[in-house]
Amino acid sequence: MRPSTIFGRRLPDGGTIGVAAPAGPYFNRSEVLRGVEWWEARGYHVKLGEGIWDRDDYVAGDPKTWARDLMAMFADPEVDVIQVLHGGYGSSQTIPYLDFEVIAENPKALVGFSDITSLHIAIGGRTGLVGIHANGLHGMGSPETSAFSKERLLSVLRDGGAGEVPRDPDDPYVRAIRGGRVTAPLVGGNLWLVMQTLGTPWEIAGDGRIFFFEAVDHSPWEIDSILTHLLHAGKLEGIAGLVVGEMANCDWREDRPEVPRTKSLEDVLEEKLEPLGVPVLYKLPLGHGKHLAAIPLGVTATLDADALTLTIDEPGLR
């Protein structure tokens, strides 16, 4: 049975952001320093985890260190919000070393997306803690991250994120793959990472919930394969609704010649998702695109595919 929802506190003026690196490492030190400076320029404090400078090829050191830093951030009374360095790969290796009782006793917003989906699903499933699907510290300092994305995250951390999820300011087009309206808890994240929870003790539960996913750098046939896997595993049975976010670089293109140009990404989404018989909304800025609208995961939301809206009904922070 899913535990009761618990909430971290809103980020106060002059509050402290604790930063851990439970996935990919930094490449240039300026990636970390830029993010720190972004927060400090707005009057906040940043506390870096002891292992933030660790690097072992494609991961930031070892899983026990990642877990130690995360647990230290949860237990530290000075830390208001925990933000990961960024995604990449590796966060699922951290899960066996987490102390879920300590997390539940010290609820705080965990901010990150992409590979951090593993942590959102595991921690949310075990403790009921609301996570924040948004950029890590690297993104806050990166010149490639839009002002929309940064300010949206700051707004969610300060106010809790209730209200309609904004559309892409450059391309506000959103479409319904299947109409309808439903209110339910919102769960999900990166599609590849969602699939990788199958068969684990922290396997995602979608029954009675609005399932959200996004993806990056998968061809249409790969998206077809992942959705087919989830269908075969029964993970799309019983969901209340479905939100498809940004599917960055997931359509057929000339530099991906391994398969003939047949089905488009939208063909795949229509064929796999429309028969589910639930509302399905596509193209909100929730993923690896230019703009990322931060959202709380685990809270009640209303998906109105007829009105082309996803509305967060309760603040994700208190």
C-alpha positions as CSV (number, residue, x, y, z in Angstrom):
1,M,0.0,0.0,0.0
2,R,1.3,3.4,-0.9
3,P,2.3,5.5,2.1
4,S,0.6,8.8,2.9
5,T,1.9,11.8,1.1
6,I,4.5,13.9,3.0
7,F,5.8,17.3,2.0
8,G,9.0,19.2,2.3
9,R,9.0,22.9,3.3
10,R,8.9,25.8,0.9
11,L,12.2,27.6,0.2
12,P,12.3,30.7,2.5
13,D,14.1,34.0,1.7
14,G,17.8,33.4,2.3
15,G,17.2,29.6,2.6
16,T,19.8,26.9,1.9
17,I,20.1,24.6,-1.1
18,G,21.9,21.4,-0.3
19,V,23.6,19.8,-3.3
20,A,24.5,16.1,-3.8
21,A,25.7,14.3,-6.9
22,P,24.0,10.9,-7.0
23,A,24.4,10.3,-10.7
24,G,26.7,11.9,-13.3
25,P,29.8,13.8,-12.3
26,Y,30.9,17.4,-13.1
27,F,33.0,17.8,-16.2
28,N,34.3,21.3,-15.6
29,R,34.4,22.9,-12.2
30,S,32.6,25.9,-13.6
31,E,29.5,23.8,-14.1
32,V,29.2,23.6,-10.3
33,L,30.4,27.1,-9.6
34,R,28.0,28.7,-12.0
35,G,25.1,27.0,-10.3
36,V,26.2,28.1,-6.9
37,E,26.6,31.7,-8.1
38,W,23.1,31.7,-9.6
39,W,21.6,30.8,-6.2
40,E,23.8,33.2,-4.3
41,A,23.0,36.1,-6.6
42,R,19.4,35.7,-5.5
43,G,20.2,35.7,-1.8
44,Y,20.3,32.0,-1.1
45,H,23.0,29.8,0.4
46,V,24.4,26.6,-1.1
47,K,25.9,23.7,0.8
48,L,27.8,21.3,-1.3
49,G,28.0,17.6,-0.4
50,E,31.4,16.2,0.6
51,G,31.5,14.0,-2.5
52,I,30.5,16.7,-5.0
53,W,34.0,16.7,-6.6
54,D,34.3,12.9,-6.8
55,R,34.5,11.5,-10.3
56,D,34.8,7.9,-11.6
57,D,34.5,8.1,-15.4
58,Y,30.7,8.4,-16.1
59,V,29.6,8.5,-12.4
60,A,30.3,10.9,-9.5
61,G,32.3,8.5,-7.3
62,D,30.7,5.5,-5.6
63,P,27.0,4.8,-4.6
64,K,27.7,4.7,-0.8
65,T,29.2,8.2,-1.0
66,W,26.2,9.4,-3.0
67,A,23.8,7.9,-0.4
68,R,25.9,9.4,2.5
69,D,25.6,12.9,1.0
70,L,21.9,12.6,0.4
71,M,21.2,11.3,3.9
72,A,23.4,14.1,5.3
73,M,21.3,16.7,3.4
74,F,18.0,15.2,4.7
75,A,19.3,15.2,8.2
76,D,20.9,18.6,8.2
77,P,18.5,21.2,9.8
78,E,20.1,24.0,7.9
79,V,19.2,22.6,4.5
80,D,15.7,23.6,3.2
81,V,15.8,22.0,-0.3
82,I,18.0,19.3,-1.8
83,Q,19.1,19.7,-5.4
84,V,21.1,17.1,-7.3
85,L,24.1,18.2,-9.5
86,H,22.5,16.8,-12.6
87,G,21.3,13.5,-14.1
88,G,23.3,11.3,-16.4
89,Y,23.6,7.8,-15.0
90,G,23.9,6.0,-11.7
91,S,21.2,7.2,-9.2
92,S,19.5,3.8,-9.1
93,Q,22.7,2.4,-7.6
94,T,22.2,4.7,-4.6
95,I,18.8,3.3,-3.6
96,P,19.9,0.2,-1.6
97,Y,22.0,2.5,0.7
98,L,19.3,5.0,1.5
99,D,17.6,5.2,4.9
100,F,14.0,5.7,4.1
101,E,13.0,6.2,7.8
102,V,15.4,9.2,8.1
103,I,14.0,10.6,4.9
104,A,10.4,10.3,6.1
105,E,11.4,11.9,9.4
106,N,13.1,14.8,7.7
107,P,11.0,15.5,4.6
108,K,12.6,17.9,2.1
109,A,12.1,18.6,-1.6
110,L,14.5,16.6,-3.8
111,V,15.0,18.5,-7.0
112,G,16.2,16.8,-10.2
113,F,15.0,14.9,-13.3
114,S,16.1,12.5,-16.0
115,D,18.2,9.8,-14.2
116,I,16.9,11.2,-10.9
117,T,13.6,9.6,-11.8
118,S,15.0,6.5,-10.1
119,L,15.2,8.3,-6.8
120,H,11.8,10.1,-7.2
121,I,10.1,6.7,-7.7
122,A,11.9,4.8,-5.0
123,I,11.7,7.6,-2.3
124,G,8.2,8.5,-3.2
125,G,7.0,4.9,-3.2
126,R,8.6,4.1,0.1
127,T,8.0,7.3,2.0
128,G,5.3,9.3,0.2
129,L,7.6,12.2,-0.2
130,V,6.7,14.7,-3.0
131,G,9.7,15.2,-5.4
132,I,10.3,18.1,-7.8
133,H,10.9,17.2,-11.4
134,A,13.2,20.0,-12.5
135,N,16.8,21.0,-13.4
136,G,19.7,20.1,-11.1
137,L,22.4,22.6,-10.0
138,H,24.2,22.3,-13.3
139,G,21.1,23.5,-15.1
140,M,20.8,26.6,-13.0
141,G,24.2,27.8,-14.0
142,S,24.1,26.7,-17.6
143,P,23.7,29.4,-20.2
144,E,21.8,26.8,-22.3
145,T,19.0,26.6,-19.6
146,S,16.3,29.1,-20.4
147,A,15.2,31.8,-18.0
148,F,11.7,30.3,-18.1
149,S,13.1,27.0,-16.7
150,K,15.1,28.7,-13.9
151,E,12.3,31.0,-12.8
152,R,9.7,28.3,-13.0
153,L,11.7,26.2,-10.5
154,L,12.3,29.1,-8.2
155,S,8.5,29.8,-8.2
156,V,7.7,26.1,-7.5
157,L,10.2,26.0,-4.6
158,R,8.9,29.2,-3.1
159,D,5.1,28.7,-3.7
160,G,4.6,25.0,-4.0
161,G,3.7,24.8,-7.7
162,A,-0.1,24.6,-7.5
163,G,-1.9,25.8,-10.6
164,E,-1.9,25.1,-14.3
165,V,1.4,23.8,-15.7
166,P,2.6,26.4,-18.2
167,R,3.1,25.7,-21.9
168,D,6.3,26.1,-23.9
169,P,6.7,29.9,-24.3
170,D,8.2,29.5,-27.8
171,D,5.8,26.8,-29.0
172,P,2.6,26.7,-27.0
173,Y,1.0,23.9,-29.1
174,V,-0.4,21.1,-27.0
175,R,-2.6,18.2,-28.4
176,A,-4.9,15.6,-26.9
177,I,-4.3,12.1,-28.1
178,R,-7.4,11.1,-26.3
179,G,-9.9,13.4,-24.6
180,G,-11.4,13.3,-21.1
181,R,-10.8,14.7,-17.7
182,V,-9.5,13.1,-14.5
183,T,-8.2,14.0,-11.1
184,A,-5.6,11.8,-9.5
185,P,-2.0,11.7,-8.0
186,L,0.7,12.5,-10.5
187,V,3.6,10.0,-10.9
188,G,6.3,9.2,-13.4
189,G,9.4,10.8,-15.0
190,N,11.9,9.7,-17.7
191,L,10.4,6.8,-19.7
192,W,13.7,4.8,-19.8
193,L,14.2,5.1,-16.0
194,V,10.5,4.2,-15.3
195,M,11.0,1.0,-17.3
196,Q,14.1,0.2,-15.4
197,T,12.2,0.1,-12.1
198,L,10.3,-3.1,-13.3
199,G,11.3,-6.1,-11.2
200,T,12.8,-4.1,-8.4
201,P,11.5,-3.6,-4.9
202,W,10.7,0.0,-5.8
203,E,8.8,-0.7,-9.0
204,I,6.6,2.1,-10.1
205,A,2.9,1.9,-9.3
206,G,0.5,3.6,-11.7
207,D,-3.0,2.2,-10.7
208,G,-5.4,5.1,-10.2
209,R,-2.7,7.7,-10.9
210,I,-1.9,10.1,-13.7
211,F,1.2,8.7,-15.3
212,F,3.7,11.3,-16.7
213,F,6.7,10.5,-18.9
214,E,9.3,12.2,-21.1
215,A,12.2,10.9,-23.1
216,V,15.3,11.9,-24.9
217,D,17.3,10.4,-27.8
218,H,15.2,7.4,-28.5
219,S,13.9,6.6,-32.0
220,P,10.2,5.9,-32.5
221,W,10.8,2.1,-32.6
222,E,12.6,2.4,-29.2
223,I,9.7,4.3,-27.7
224,D,7.4,1.6,-29.2
225,S,9.5,-1.1,-27.5
226,I,9.5,0.6,-24.1
227,L,5.7,1.3,-24.2
228,T,5.2,-2.3,-25.3
229,H,7.3,-3.5,-22.4
230,L,5.2,-1.5,-19.9
231,L,2.0,-2.7,-21.5
232,H,3.1,-6.4,-21.2
233,A,4.1,-5.7,-17.6
234,G,0.7,-4.4,-16.8
235,K,2.0,-1.0,-15.8
236,L,-0.4,0.9,-18.0
237,E,-3.5,-1.0,-16.9
238,G,-5.5,0.9,-14.4
239,I,-3.9,4.3,-14.8
240,A,-6.2,7.2,-14.6
241,G,-4.7,9.4,-17.3
242,L,-1.4,10.0,-19.2
243,V,0.7,13.0,-19.8
244,V,3.5,12.9,-22.4
245,G,6.0,15.6,-21.9
246,E,8.9,16.6,-24.1
247,M,10.2,13.8,-26.4
248,A,13.5,15.4,-27.3
249,N,15.2,14.0,-30.4
250,C,12.7,11.1,-30.4
251,D,11.4,11.4,-34.0
252,W,12.9,9.9,-37.1
253,R,15.8,11.9,-38.6
254,E,18.4,11.7,-41.3
255,D,21.3,11.0,-38.9
256,R,19.5,7.9,-37.5
257,P,19.4,5.6,-40.6
258,E,19.2,2.3,-38.8
259,V,15.5,1.9,-39.5
260,P,13.5,3.0,-42.6
261,R,11.3,6.1,-42.3
262,T,8.0,4.5,-41.4
263,K,6.2,5.4,-38.2
264,S,6.6,8.8,-36.7
265,L,6.8,9.4,-33.0
266,E,3.2,10.6,-32.9
267,D,2.1,7.4,-34.8
268,V,3.6,5.4,-32.0
269,L,2.1,7.4,-29.2
270,E,-1.4,7.3,-30.9
271,E,-1.2,3.5,-31.5
272,K,0.0,2.6,-28.0
273,L,-1.8,5.2,-25.8
274,E,-5.2,6.0,-27.4
275,P,-6.5,2.4,-26.8
276,L,-5.9,2.7,-23.1
277,G,-9.2,4.5,-22.9
278,V,-8.0,7.3,-20.6
279,P,-7.3,11.0,-21.2
280,V,-3.9,11.5,-22.9
281,L,-2.2,14.9,-23.3
282,Y,1.0,15.5,-25.3
283,K,3.6,18.2,-25.6
284,L,3.9,20.2,-22.3
285,P,7.5,21.4,-21.7
286,L,8.3,18.6,-19.2
287,G,11.7,17.1,-20.2
288,H,14.9,17.6,-22.1
289,G,13.8,20.5,-24.4
290,K,14.8,24.1,-24.3
291,H,12.2,24.9,-21.6
292,L,11.5,22.8,-18.5
293,A,8.4,23.5,-16.4
294,A,9.2,22.3,-12.9
295,I,6.4,20.2,-11.4
296,P,5.8,18.4,-8.1
297,L,5.4,14.6,-8.3
298,G,3.2,12.7,-5.9
299,V,0.5,15.4,-5.5
300,T,-3.1,15.5,-6.8
301,A,-3.4,16.9,-10.3
302,T,-6.2,17.4,-12.8
303,L,-5.6,16.3,-16.4
304,D,-8.2,17.9,-18.7
305,A,-7.3,16.7,-22.2
306,D,-10.3,18.4,-23.7
307,A,-9.1,21.8,-22.3
308,L,-5.5,20.8,-23.1
309,T,-4.4,21.5,-19.5
310,L,-2.6,19.8,-16.6
311,T,-3.3,21.5,-13.3
312,I,-1.5,20.8,-10.1
313,D,-4.3,20.9,-7.5
314,E,-2.3,21.1,-4.3
315,P,1.1,22.7,-3.5
316,G,4.0,20.2,-3.5
317,L,5.7,22.1,-0.6
318,R,4.1,23.4,2.6
